[in-house]
Amino acid sequence: MQQYDLRSVYKHLYQPKTEPSVVEVPSLNYIVLDGEGDPEEDAYTQAVDILFSISDGLREEFGQQHRYKPFVVAPLECVWTAVEVENRRTWQWSAMIAQPDWVDAQIFSLVRDEVAFRKGVPTENVRLCSLVDGLCVTLLHLGSYETENQSFEKMEAFCRQQNLTRTSASHREIYLDHPRQGDEQLLKTILRFTVR
């Protein structure tokens, strides 16, 4: 049986070009964990580990039930709000992984509690929710996170050309690669922010 893969279903969201474009982002289910601080700190690293553990648990749970389709775990995403751009300790973040729409509150709670028990980590603040980004500007950033500003400048210039206004100081990053695996110059990160 073919596995459900969010990246294939929503190609326009997960396979953008390296030049800015406009996308309409529909309502999607996510498991989300909020936090604050430098992404290099333990709190963020632990949040990412918890989210992947729950996502893997959901995939395994559904694989044992014939009424659910098997699925591929989606990539990590994070909405960042740089309160003070130069002071990363003040940054607010919401780390998340998109889920198929058949993941419901009952099965999510079961798996979340199993992960807490099995790994001995706090999972009570992880929530399942639907989020709608709506109209956005996006592009695929290639290379180190340190050079993302160059891509954001391209996105801002595109907004001016298209008469679009950014609606939030926050932005979304979708990580198509693991930052600690391979050359950081080859990293692929989708950048996105909301506009009107």
KOLLO-734024 format. One line per 4 residues: number of its first residue (from 1); for each residue x, z, y of N, C-alpha, C. Coordinates in pm, whole numbers. Example, Ala and Ser with C-alpha at 12.3 -4.5 7.8 and 13.67 -1.06 7.14 Angstrom:
<sites>
1) 1319 780 -569 1230 780 -450 1320 780 -330 ~ 1285 708 -225 1367 714 -106 1290 787 3
</sites>
This chain:
<sites>
1) 84 0 -119 0 0 0 88 0 125 ~ 53 -84 221 130 -93 344 111 32 430 ~ 219 82 486 213 202 568 171 168 711 ~ 89 255 767 47 242 907 167 275 995
5) 199 186 1086 313 207 1176 265 185 1320 ~ 262 292 1396 215 287 1534 291 183 1616 ~ 419 166 1587 500 72 1665 458 -72 1642 ~ 399 -99 1524 349 -235 1496 209 -254 1552
9) 127 -149 1546 -9 -157 1597 -9 -173 1749 ~ 81 -101 1815 90 -105 1961 224 -166 2004 ~ 245 -290 1966 372 -355 1997 398 -360 2148 ~ 294 -378 2228 314 -390 2373 364 -258 2433
13) 344 -145 2361 392 -16 2410 530 18 2357 ~ 559 -24 2234 682 18 2167 787 -93 2154 ~ 756 -212 2207 854 -321 2204 858 -393 2339 ~ 881 -318 2448 886 -384 2579 1017 -461 2597
17) 1019 -543 2700 1140 -619 2736 1231 -531 2821 ~ 1350 -583 2849 1445 -509 2933 1416 -530 3082 ~ 1317 -612 3112 1271 -628 3250 1137 -556 3265 ~ 1107 -501 3383 983 -424 3400 858 -509 3375
21) 755 -444 3323 626 -508 3303 517 -403 3315 ~ 394 -448 3330 279 -359 3340 210 -352 3204 ~ 173 -229 3162 99 -210 3038 -17 -114 3063 ~ -121 -130 2985 -234 -37 2986 -223 47 2860
25) -203 177 2876 -180 266 2762 -312 337 2727 ~ -363 314 2606 -491 374 2567 -475 520 2527 ~ -584 582 2493 -582 719 2442 -513 721 2306 ~ -416 810 2291 -343 825 2165 -336 973 2130
29) -334 1002 2001 -318 1140 1953 -170 1176 1949 ~ -139 1298 1991 -2 1347 1987 -1 1491 1939 ~ 110 1530 1876 141 1672 1865 244 1699 1974 ~ 222 1807 2050 296 1830 2175 349 1973 2180
33) 470 1986 2233 528 2117 2259 592 2114 2398 ~ 549 2203 2485 597 2207 2623 714 2304 2638 ~ 797 2277 2737 909 2367 2764 970 2341 2900 ~ 1078 2409 2925 1148 2397 3052 1296 2416 3028
37) 1377 2340 3101 1521 2358 3091 1596 2232 3056 ~ 1725 2245 3048 1817 2136 3017 1790 2085 2875 ~ 1782 1951 2857 1760 1898 2723 1874 1927 2626 ~ 1988 1971 2678 2099 2006 2590 2086 2149 2535
41) 1989 2224 2587 1973 2363 2544 1899 2372 2410 ~ 1912 2490 2346 1856 2511 2214 1704 2497 2210 ~ 1635 2535 2318 1488 2531 2318 1436 2390 2295 ~ 1499 2293 2360 1456 2154 2343 1491 2103 2203
45) 1611 2134 2158 1654 2092 2024 1561 2149 1918 ~ 1524 2277 1931 1432 2339 1835 1294 2275 1842 ~ 1247 2243 1962 1116 2179 1977 1112 2046 1904 ~ 1218 1967 1919 1225 1836 1853 1223 1854 1702
49) 1300 1951 1651 1303 1977 1507 1165 2018 1455 ~ 1096 2103 1530 962 2148 1489 864 2030 1485 ~ 868 1945 1587 776 1831 1592 799 1736 1476 ~ 924 1709 1443 951 1619 1330 913 1685 1197
53) 934 1816 1187 896 1886 1064 745 1880 1042 ~ 669 1899 1148 523 1891 1136 480 1747 1106 ~ 540 1650 1172 505 1509 1147 537 1470 1003 ~ 654 1512 953 688 1484 814 590 1552 719
57) 549 1675 753 453 1747 671 318 1678 668 ~ 274 1627 781 148 1554 787 155 1427 703 ~ 265 1356 712 280 1234 632 276 1267 484 ~ 343 1373 442 343 1411 301 205 1456 255
61) 136 1531 340 2 1580 306 -95 1465 288 ~ -89 1369 378 -181 1255 368 -145 1164 252 ~ -16 1161 217 24 1078 104 -36 1125 -27 ~ -83 1250 -32 -143 1305 -153 -295 1291 -155
65) -352 1235 -49 -497 1223 -41 -535 1076 -28 ~ -613 1028 -122 -644 885 -127 -727 836 -9 ~ -798 927 58 -882 881 167 -802 856 295 ~ -676 892 296 -592 868 413 -485 765 382
69) -456 683 482 -351 583 464 -213 646 487 ~ -113 603 411 23 650 439 70 593 573 ~ 159 666 641 204 619 770 351 650 793 ~ 408 576 887 546 595 929 546 693 1047
73) 635 792 1044 644 886 1155 691 811 1280 ~ 617 829 1388 645 760 1514 769 820 1580 ~ 826 750 1677 945 803 1745 912 920 1837 ~ 1013 999 1866 1001 1108 1961 976 1053 2101
77) 886 1120 2175 862 1087 2314 873 1216 2395 ~ 900 1202 2523 905 1319 2608 865 1281 2750 ~ 776 1361 2809 741 1346 2949 825 1446 3028 ~ 903 1394 3122 995 1475 3199 949 1488 3344
81) 962 1607 3398 940 1629 3541 1064 1699 3595 ~ 1142 1626 3673 1265 1682 3730 1230 1755 3858 ~ 1207 1885 3848 1170 1965 3965 1280 1960 4069 ~ 1403 1983 4025 1523 1963 4108 1613 1868 4029
85) 1628 1748 4079 1696 1643 4003 1835 1686 3956 ~ 1910 1754 4042 2047 1791 4009 2056 1917 3923 ~ 1949 1994 3918 1949 2120 3842 1863 2104 3717 ~ 1926 2064 3608 1851 2034 3486 1785 2157 3425
89) 1827 2276 3463 1765 2398 3409 1622 2415 3458 ~ 1586 2346 3566 1450 2356 3621 1357 2248 3568 ~ 1410 2155 3492 1327 2044 3444 1217 2095 3351 ~ 1099 2039 3367 987 2068 3278 969 1951 3183
93) 939 1980 3059 923 1872 2961 809 1900 2864 ~ 753 1791 2816 653 1794 2709 702 1698 2601 ~ 762 1753 2495 809 1671 2384 691 1644 2292 ~ 685 1523 2235 568 1488 2155 597 1374 2058
97) 514 1365 1956 519 1255 1860 376 1208 1838 ~ 352 1079 1856 219 1022 1838 179 1027 1691 ~ 49 1045 1667 -5 1057 1532 -118 956 1512 ~ -140 914 1388 -256 828 1360 -385 900 1399
101) -489 823 1430 -612 884 1479 -688 963 1373 ~ -647 952 1245 -716 1029 1141 -656 1169 1121 ~ -551 1201 1196 -498 1338 1193 -595 1426 1272 ~ -660 1520 1203 -758 1605 1271 -705 1748 1284
105) -781 1830 1357 -737 1967 1387 -719 2050 1261 ~ -801 2029 1161 -794 2109 1039 -664 2085 963 ~ -632 1959 939 -510 1930 863 -386 1961 947 ~ -394 1942 1079 -284 1975 1167 -253 2125 1161
109) -355 2208 1171 -335 2353 1167 -274 2398 1035 ~ -320 2339 926 -267 2372 794 -117 2342 787 ~ -79 2222 827 61 2181 819 146 2259 919 ~ 95 2282 1038 170 2359 1138 203 2498 1084
113) 106 2564 1020 129 2697 965 228 2693 848 ~ 220 2588 768 314 2573 656 457 2559 706 ~ 476 2482 812 610 2464 869 663 2596 924 ~ 578 2672 991 619 2803 1044 665 2895 932
117) 590 2895 822 624 2982 709 750 2934 638 ~ 759 2804 612 870 2750 534 1003 2756 610 ~ 999 2726 742 1123 2719 819 1150 2844 900 ~ 1052 2933 909 1071 3055 987 1088 3029 1135
121) 1010 2933 1187 1018 2897 1329 880 2915 1393 ~ 877 2943 1524 748 2959 1592 681 2824 1618 ~ 561 2805 1566 490 2678 1586 355 2697 1657 ~ 323 2822 1695 189 2847 1749 161 2774 1880
125) 265 2735 1953 244 2665 2080 236 2513 2066 ~ 256 2463 1944 241 2319 1922 92 2288 1920 ~ 51 2186 1993 -91 2151 1998 -112 2005 1961 ~ -230 1976 1912 -274 1840 1883 -371 1800 1994
129) -346 1689 2060 -434 1649 2170 -430 1497 2188 ~ -528 1447 2262 -532 1306 2299 -485 1293 2443 ~ -400 1195 2469 -349 1171 2604 -371 1025 2641 ~ -405 1002 2766 -425 866 2817 -333 847 2938
133) -237 759 2927 -150 730 3041 -212 625 3133 ~ -292 536 3078 -355 433 3160 -256 327 3207 ~ -270 283 3331 -186 176 3385 -44 228 3411 ~ 55 157 3358 195 201 3369 288 83 3390
137) 405 112 3442 517 18 3444 618 68 3342 ~ 673 -25 3265 762 12 3155 877 -86 3143 ~ 982 -44 3076 1088 -136 3034 1171 -69 2925 ~ 1253 -149 2858 1346 -99 2757 1481 -78 2822
141) 1527 46 2824 1659 80 2878 1761 76 2765 ~ 1869 5 2787 1976 -4 2689 2096 75 2739 ~ 2147 166 2655 2266 239 2693 2242 387 2712 ~ 2338 452 2773 2340 596 2791 2225 643 2879
145) 2180 766 2854 2079 829 2940 2133 845 3083 ~ 2264 855 3095 2325 875 3227 2305 755 3319 ~ 2273 639 3262 2255 518 3345 2107 481 3362 ~ 2017 571 3326 1874 541 3337 1831 514 3481
149) 1899 575 3579 1863 553 3719 1863 406 3756 ~ 1953 329 3697 1957 185 3726 1828 117 3681 ~ 1776 160 3566 1650 103 3516 1532 148 3601 ~ 1534 275 3644 1427 323 3730 1425 249 3864
153) 1542 215 3915 1549 139 4039 1486 1 4021 ~ 1509 -62 3906 1446 -191 3877 1295 -176 3870 ~ 1249 -67 3809 1105 -43 3796 1041 -19 3933 ~ 1109 56 4019 1057 82 4154 1052 -47 4235
157) 1153 -131 4223 1155 -260 4294 1040 -348 4245 ~ 1017 -348 4114 906 -424 4056 773 -376 4113 ~ 756 -245 4127 633 -188 4184 611 -239 4326 ~ 717 -242 4404 703 -291 4542 662 -438 4544
161) 719 -518 4455 686 -660 4448 541 -683 4405 ~ 492 -597 4316 357 -613 4259 252 -531 4333 ~ 290 -467 4443 198 -384 4522 140 -271 4436 ~ 224 -206 4359 185 -93 4275 244 35 4333
165) 172 144 4316 218 273 4365 234 369 4249 ~ 347 432 4241 369 533 4137 279 653 4165 ~ 216 706 4060 117 812 4080 167 951 4042 ~ 287 962 3989 338 1093 3948 490 1094 3954
169) 546 1211 3978 692 1226 3975 743 1232 3831 ~ 654 1253 3736 692 1260 3596 713 1119 3539 ~ 789 1111 3432 805 985 3360 813 1013 3210 ~ 784 911 3132 789 922 2987 910 846 2933
173) 977 908 2836 1085 841 2763 1046 837 2615 ~ 1068 723 2552 1042 706 2409 1174 669 2345 ~ 1218 751 2252 1353 738 2196 1349 659 2065 ~ 1399 535 2071 1398 449 1953 1519 474 1864
177) 1615 552 1915 1735 589 1838 1757 738 1850 ~ 1830 792 1753 1870 933 1763 1994 941 1851 ~ 1993 1024 1956 2106 1027 2051 2239 1066 1990 ~ 2238 1134 1877 2363 1179 1817 2410 1090 1702
181) 2341 977 1686 2380 884 1580 2426 753 1642 ~ 2554 726 1634 2607 600 1683 2652 606 1828 ~ 2684 488 1879 2739 471 2014 2628 486 2118 ~ 2648 576 2214 2544 598 2316 2522 474 2402
185) 2620 384 2409 2602 261 2484 2504 166 2418 ~ 2470 192 2291 2376 107 2218 2238 170 2205 ~ 2218 286 2268 2089 354 2259 1978 269 2321 ~ 1859 279 2261 1742 209 2312 1637 313 2349
189) 1598 317 2475 1501 414 2524 1397 342 2609 ~ 1271 359 2573 1163 302 2654 1135 398 2769 ~ 1131 346 2891 1098 425 3009 961 379 3060 ~ 883 476 3108 748 441 3152 699 543 3255
193) 631 497 3359 563 588 3450 430 529 3493 ~ 338 616 3535 203 573 3569 198 517 3711 ~ 109 419 3729 94 353 3860 -54 326 3887 ~ -81 290 4011 -215 240 4045 -201 119 4136
</sites>
